[in-house]
């Protein structure tokens, strides 16, 4: 690090000069933290959207008539048709029912805020 850039770092960011971290590296870390925060929000929204779509049939992957609130089963299609011709088809087809529906939907709504909660543990810090 040159003398001039060291003086600039000490003037603008004295805490960075004490840690011997370049200002450019801190700026890159700052951008990476924001990118990860956006990824956490997007991941959480993906699971929340799946829950809302399966519950109310918003028309994306689940039609309104197949919605959980209209008597549809969010697990029936996967447990019966995705395992067709496989070794454990009868086992998985037997799992399809209200208990599996409740567990699946509880899992979706339970997992959706977890990426957001991890972001609360270490929010992005602004460069001072």
N, C-alpha and C positions, 0 to 999 in steps of 0.2 A: 504494500500500500504506500503510495507516495506521500510526501510530507504535506502537500497541499490538500489531498483528499482526506488525510487524517485530521487536518485542522478543520475542514468543512464538516466532517463527521462529528468532531468534538463540539463544534459550534451548534449544529442543527440537532444532533442526537447524542448528547453526552452519555446516555446510558448504553448506547451501541458502541461507542468508543471504549467504554470500560469493559464491555464483553468481547471486544475484538471481533466484531461481526461487521462485515461491509454493509453499507446502506443498501446497495443493490440486492444483496442476498436477502435482507430483511424485507425489501419491497416484493421480491419474488415469493417469499414465504407468506406475505400478506395476501397476495393474489391467490396463492394456492389455498389458503384458509377460506377465502370467499368462494372459490370453485368447489371446495369440499362442502361448504355450507349449502350451496345451491344443489349439489348432488344429494345431500341428506334430505332436503325439502322435497326434491323430486322423487326420491325413493319412498319417503313417507306418503306422499300424495298418490303414488302408484297403488299402494296397498289400501289406502283410504278410498280411492276411486273404485277399486275392485269390490270393496265392501258395499259402497253405496249403489253400484251398478247391480250387484247380485241381490241386494235388499229391495230396491225400488224399481228395477228394470228400466234403467235410463236409456236403453236402446243401443248401447255400445257393444257389449258382448252378451247381454241378456235382454230379451224382449220383455215388454211390460207384462205380458200374460204369463211369462215364466218367472216373474219376480218372486222372491221369498214371501213378501207380504201378500201376494195373490195366490199363495198355496204352492208355488214352485219349490223345487229342491235344488239348492246350489251345488250339491255334491252328486246328485243322481247321474247326470250325464257322464262325468268323468269316471265314477266308480263302475258304471255299467258298460260304457262303450269304449273307453280308452284301454281297458284291460281285456277286451274281447279277443279270444284266441290265445291268451297268455296262460301260464301255468296256474296262477292264483286268481283267475277270473271269478270263480264262485265265491271265494273268500271276500274279495273286494266288493262284488255285487251284493253280498250279504251285509256289508257294512253300511250301504246306502240307506239312509233313514233319518229320522228327526235328531237322533243323538249326534250323528256325524255332521248334520247340517249346523247344529248349534255349536259344536266344537270348531268346525271350519270357520264359521262367521265370527266366533269369539277370537279365533286366531288372527283373522284378517284385521279386525278392529283393534286387537291388542298389539299387533306388530306395527301398525301404521304410525303411531306416535313415537316409537322407539328411536328411529333415526333423528327425529326432532329433539328428543330428550338427550341424545348423545351430543348434539350441538349445543345444548344448554350447559353441558359440563365444560365445554371449552369453546366459548364463542370467539369469533374473530376479533383480534385486538387491533385498533388503529395504530398506524405508525405515527409517533409524535414528532 
